[in-house]
Amino acid sequence: MTPPDLSIVVLAWDQLDLTSACVASLRAHTDVPYELIVVDNGSAPEAAAFASEAADTAVLNPENRGFAAGMNQGLEAATGRLVAFVNNDTVFPDSWASRLVATMDGYPEAGLVLPAVTAAGNPAAVRREPGVGVLAFPPFRAIPSGVVYLAKREVMEELGGWNERYPVASGEDLDLLFTFWSNGLAVVLDERVLVQHVSAATIAAKLTNRSAVYRANRLVFAHRWSVADPEDIPRRSACSPERFAANLEQARIAGTWMLKWFEAMDEAAVARKQAGTAGQARTRASRRSKGRTMRQRLASLGPVRRLVARRSRGGPA
């Protein structure tokens, strides 16, 4: 049997309504030979059953293994020349696949091809309506969120897939972008394709500590890339050591700046929290002080209140 040109990997963690809408749009609007792989990351039985029934290949995890690990399971199951890594809170338009595939094949340096999206944590690829342009993001500067990434399977495998050192989710998409840029590969936006995206739907619904996860993972990213150790970053055989070293220096500069920025953000957040706590303490102290003052005033009025009471009963002053 001839492998399909495209493998589509959809990662899901509950949110059955979103996953079913995503799958329906993919089935209706994918216009190249493809296979649909759904990786279910420890969902409730109903959602896991849907993944098993709806996919050409289903990977069912008994627990949530995290975004990167789940996507790598999909990569391992893929047989297509190209792999589209898809968030489950997306809905796809007509001809999305043929356009992104044509862009990948027509752009020699393309490592990742992305559609425009209606919402994302980072606005680099966000658009209100489809456009007409195809453009490459400036390396290490414009950071499009990992909503839909199309890549060549052999390149993903050579670069080791998604980095699994980021717990749960967030940070792994930035890491993948920096890895591709370090290897001289372009990240290309096809504005002709606009994918509807809810943005962080699963994380918002499932993670009560998502702010802490975000903070921890962005520091993992920034510490890794502020060093950009060539022994730690995979290099493609097609990328010369000299070019790789020059690209890593650019990655190191960007990573160092991001590390300082993230640390400043965290320090500001701590300061705001401390200021809020101190303000609440001052408010409580002020209320207690006002309460004591009022009681003292009422107490000082005691003789007057008794005099008024006697007069109202017609007694002697």
C-alpha positions as CSV (number, residue, x, y, z in Angstrom):
1,M,0.0,0.0,0.0
2,T,1.4,3.4,-1.0
3,P,1.9,5.7,2.0
4,P,-0.1,8.9,2.0
5,D,1.5,12.2,1.2
6,L,0.3,13.7,4.5
7,S,0.0,12.4,8.1
8,I,-2.2,14.5,10.3
9,V,-1.5,14.2,14.0
10,V,-4.3,15.6,16.3
11,L,-3.5,15.6,20.0
12,A,-6.5,15.6,22.4
13,W,-7.0,15.7,26.1
14,D,-10.8,15.5,26.8
15,Q,-12.7,18.5,25.2
16,L,-14.6,16.1,23.0
17,D,-16.7,18.8,21.4
18,L,-13.6,20.5,20.1
19,T,-11.9,17.3,19.0
20,S,-15.0,16.2,17.1
21,A,-15.3,19.6,15.3
22,C,-11.6,19.5,14.4
23,V,-11.8,16.0,13.0
24,A,-15.0,16.8,11.1
25,S,-13.3,19.8,9.4
26,L,-10.2,17.7,8.6
27,R,-12.3,14.9,7.0
28,A,-14.3,17.4,5.0
29,H,-11.6,19.7,3.8
30,T,-8.3,17.8,3.5
31,D,-7.7,17.6,-0.3
32,V,-4.5,15.5,-0.5
33,P,-4.0,11.8,0.2
34,Y,-3.7,11.6,4.0
35,E,-4.0,9.5,7.2
36,L,-5.5,10.8,10.4
37,I,-3.7,10.0,13.6
38,V,-5.4,10.9,16.9
39,V,-3.3,10.8,20.1
40,D,-5.5,10.7,23.1
41,N,-3.7,11.9,26.2
42,G,-5.6,10.2,29.0
43,S,-9.1,11.5,28.3
44,A,-12.3,10.3,29.9
45,P,-13.8,7.1,28.3
46,E,-16.2,8.8,25.9
47,A,-13.5,11.1,24.4
48,A,-11.0,8.2,24.2
49,A,-13.6,6.0,22.4
50,F,-14.2,8.8,19.9
51,A,-10.5,9.0,19.2
52,S,-10.4,5.3,18.6
53,E,-13.3,5.3,16.2
54,A,-12.6,8.6,14.4
55,A,-8.9,8.0,13.6
56,D,-7.2,5.9,10.9
57,T,-4.6,5.3,13.6
58,A,-5.3,6.0,17.3
59,V,-2.8,6.2,20.1
60,L,-4.5,5.9,23.5
61,N,-2.6,6.9,26.5
62,P,-3.9,5.9,30.0
63,E,-2.7,9.2,31.4
64,N,-1.6,12.6,30.0
65,R,2.0,12.3,28.8
66,G,2.3,15.9,27.9
67,F,2.1,17.8,24.5
68,A,5.6,17.0,23.3
69,A,5.5,13.3,24.1
70,G,2.0,13.0,22.6
71,M,3.1,14.6,19.4
72,N,6.2,12.4,19.2
73,Q,3.9,9.3,19.5
74,G,2.0,10.7,16.5
75,L,5.3,11.2,14.6
76,E,6.3,7.7,15.4
77,A,3.0,6.4,14.0
78,A,3.1,8.6,10.9
79,T,3.9,7.1,7.4
80,G,3.4,10.2,5.3
81,R,6.1,12.3,3.6
82,L,4.8,15.3,5.5
83,V,3.4,15.5,9.0
84,A,0.9,18.2,10.2
85,F,0.9,18.6,14.0
86,V,-2.5,19.9,15.0
87,N,-4.1,21.2,18.2
88,N,-7.6,19.8,18.7
89,D,-9.2,23.3,19.3
90,T,-9.0,24.1,15.5
91,V,-11.3,24.1,12.5
92,F,-9.8,23.9,9.0
93,P,-11.0,25.6,5.8
94,D,-11.2,24.2,2.2
95,S,-8.0,23.4,0.4
96,W,-5.9,24.0,3.5
97,A,-3.8,20.9,2.9
98,S,-2.9,21.4,-0.8
99,R,-1.9,25.0,-0.2
100,L,0.4,24.2,2.8
101,V,1.9,21.2,0.9
102,A,2.5,23.4,-2.2
103,T,4.2,26.0,0.0
104,M,6.4,23.4,1.6
105,D,7.4,22.0,-1.8
106,G,7.9,25.4,-3.4
107,Y,10.1,26.9,-0.7
108,P,13.5,25.1,-0.7
109,E,14.6,26.3,2.7
110,A,11.2,25.6,4.4
111,G,11.5,23.5,7.6
112,L,8.0,24.4,9.0
113,V,5.0,25.8,7.2
114,L,2.2,27.3,9.2
115,P,-1.3,28.6,8.4
116,A,-2.6,31.9,9.7
117,V,-4.8,31.4,12.8
118,T,-7.6,33.5,14.3
119,A,-6.2,33.4,17.9
120,A,-3.0,32.4,19.6
121,G,-0.9,33.1,22.6
122,N,1.7,34.8,20.4
123,P,0.2,37.1,17.7
124,A,2.8,36.5,15.0
125,A,0.5,34.3,12.9
126,V,-2.8,35.8,14.0
127,R,-5.0,37.2,11.2
128,R,-8.6,38.3,11.0
129,E,-9.1,37.0,7.5
130,P,-7.2,35.0,4.9
131,G,-4.5,36.9,3.0
132,V,-2.6,36.3,-0.2
133,G,1.0,36.2,1.0
134,V,3.6,33.6,1.8
135,L,6.4,34.9,4.1
136,A,9.2,33.6,6.2
137,F,9.5,34.7,9.8
138,P,12.7,36.5,10.9
139,P,14.7,33.8,12.7
140,F,14.8,34.0,16.5
141,R,12.6,37.1,16.5
142,A,9.0,36.5,15.4
143,I,7.7,33.5,17.4
144,P,4.5,31.9,16.0
145,S,2.6,29.6,18.4
146,G,2.5,25.9,17.7
147,V,-1.2,25.6,16.7
148,V,-0.6,23.9,13.3
149,Y,3.0,23.0,12.2
150,L,3.6,21.2,8.9
151,A,7.0,19.5,8.6
152,K,8.8,16.9,6.6
153,R,8.8,13.7,8.5
154,E,12.4,12.8,7.8
155,V,13.5,16.2,9.0
156,M,11.5,15.9,12.2
157,E,13.0,12.5,12.9
158,E,16.6,13.7,12.2
159,L,16.1,16.6,14.6
160,G,14.7,14.3,17.3
161,G,11.1,15.4,17.2
162,W,9.5,17.5,19.9
163,N,11.6,18.2,23.0
164,E,10.0,16.4,25.9
165,R,11.8,18.3,28.7
166,Y,8.8,20.7,28.9
167,P,6.1,19.3,31.3
168,V,2.5,19.2,30.2
169,A,2.5,22.0,27.6
170,S,4.0,25.3,26.6
171,G,7.6,26.0,25.5
172,E,8.1,23.0,23.3
173,D,6.9,24.9,20.2
174,L,9.4,27.7,20.8
175,D,12.1,25.1,21.3
176,L,11.2,23.4,18.0
177,L,11.3,26.8,16.2
178,F,14.8,27.6,17.6
179,T,16.0,24.1,16.6
180,F,14.9,24.5,13.0
181,W,16.3,28.0,12.8
182,S,19.6,26.8,14.2
183,N,19.8,24.3,11.4
184,G,19.2,27.0,8.7
185,L,15.6,26.0,8.1
186,A,12.9,28.6,7.4
187,V,9.6,28.9,9.3
188,V,7.1,30.0,6.7
189,L,3.6,31.4,7.1
190,D,1.0,30.8,4.4
191,E,-1.6,33.6,4.9
192,R,-3.9,32.1,2.3
193,V,-5.0,29.5,4.9
194,L,-6.8,30.7,7.9
195,V,-7.5,28.2,10.6
196,Q,-10.1,28.9,13.3
197,H,-8.5,28.5,16.7
198,V,-10.0,28.8,20.2
199,S,-6.5,29.2,21.8
200,A,-5.5,27.4,25.0
201,A,-8.9,25.8,25.3
202,T,-7.7,22.5,26.8
203,I,-5.1,24.1,29.1
204,A,-7.6,26.7,30.4
205,A,-10.1,23.9,31.1
206,K,-7.8,21.3,32.5
207,L,-4.9,23.1,34.3
208,T,-5.6,24.9,37.5
209,N,-1.9,25.8,37.8
210,R,-1.3,26.8,34.2
211,S,0.4,30.1,35.1
212,A,3.0,28.2,37.2
213,V,3.5,25.7,34.3
214,Y,4.0,28.6,31.9
215,R,6.5,30.2,34.1
216,A,8.5,27.0,34.7
217,N,8.6,26.0,31.1
218,R,9.6,29.4,29.7
219,L,12.5,29.4,32.1
220,V,13.5,25.9,30.9
221,F,13.5,27.2,27.4
222,A,15.4,30.4,28.2
223,H,18.1,28.7,30.2
224,R,18.6,26.1,27.4
225,W,18.8,28.6,24.6
226,S,20.8,31.3,26.5
227,V,23.5,28.6,26.5
228,A,22.7,26.9,23.2
229,D,25.2,24.1,23.8
230,P,26.1,22.5,20.5
231,E,26.2,19.2,22.3
232,D,22.6,19.6,23.4
233,I,21.1,21.0,20.2
234,P,20.7,18.5,17.3
235,R,22.3,19.3,14.0
236,R,21.1,18.1,10.6
237,S,23.8,16.5,8.4
238,A,22.8,19.0,5.7
239,C,23.8,22.0,7.9
240,S,27.5,22.6,8.0
241,P,29.2,22.9,11.4
242,E,30.2,26.5,10.5
243,R,26.7,27.5,9.7
244,F,25.3,25.7,12.7
245,A,27.7,27.5,15.0
246,A,26.8,30.9,13.5
247,N,23.1,30.2,13.9
248,L,23.6,29.0,17.5
249,E,25.2,32.3,18.3
250,Q,22.1,34.1,17.1
251,A,20.0,31.7,19.1
252,R,22.2,32.4,22.2
253,I,21.7,36.1,21.9
254,A,17.9,35.7,21.6
255,G,17.8,33.2,24.4
256,T,19.8,35.5,26.7
257,W,17.5,38.4,26.1
258,M,14.4,36.2,26.7
259,L,15.9,34.9,29.9
260,K,16.4,38.4,31.2
261,W,12.9,39.3,30.1
262,F,11.2,36.3,31.7
263,E,13.1,36.9,34.9
264,A,12.0,40.5,35.0
265,M,8.4,39.5,34.4
266,D,8.5,37.0,37.3
267,E,10.1,39.6,39.6
268,A,7.4,42.1,38.6
269,A,4.7,39.6,39.3
270,V,6.2,38.8,42.8
271,A,6.4,42.6,43.5
272,R,2.7,43.0,42.5
273,K,1.7,40.2,44.7
274,Q,3.6,41.5,47.6
275,A,2.2,45.0,47.1
276,G,-1.3,43.5,46.9
277,T,-0.8,41.6,50.1
278,A,0.6,44.7,51.9
279,G,-2.3,46.7,50.6
280,Q,-4.8,44.2,51.9
281,A,-3.0,44.3,55.3
282,R,-3.1,48.1,55.4
283,T,-6.8,48.0,54.5
284,R,-7.6,45.5,57.3
285,A,-5.6,47.6,59.8
286,S,-7.4,50.8,58.7
287,R,-10.7,49.1,59.2
288,R,-9.8,47.9,62.7
289,S,-8.6,51.4,63.5
290,K,-11.8,53.0,62.3
291,G,-13.8,50.4,64.3
292,R,-11.9,51.3,67.5
293,T,-12.4,55.0,66.9
294,M,-16.1,54.6,66.3
295,R,-16.5,52.5,69.5
296,Q,-14.6,55.1,71.4
297,R,-16.8,57.9,70.1
298,L,-19.9,56.0,71.0
299,A,-18.6,55.4,74.4
300,S,-17.9,59.1,74.9
301,L,-21.5,59.8,74.0
302,G,-22.8,57.5,76.7
303,P,-23.7,60.4,79.2
304,V,-25.4,62.4,76.5
305,R,-27.4,59.3,75.4
306,R,-28.6,58.7,79.0
307,L,-29.6,62.4,79.4
308,V,-31.6,62.3,76.2
309,A,-33.3,59.1,77.3
310,R,-34.4,60.7,80.6
311,R,-35.7,63.8,78.9
312,S,-37.7,61.8,76.5
313,R,-39.4,60.0,79.4
314,G,-40.2,63.4,81.0
315,G,-37.7,62.9,83.8
316,P,-35.6,65.6,85.5
317,A,-32.6,66.8,83.6
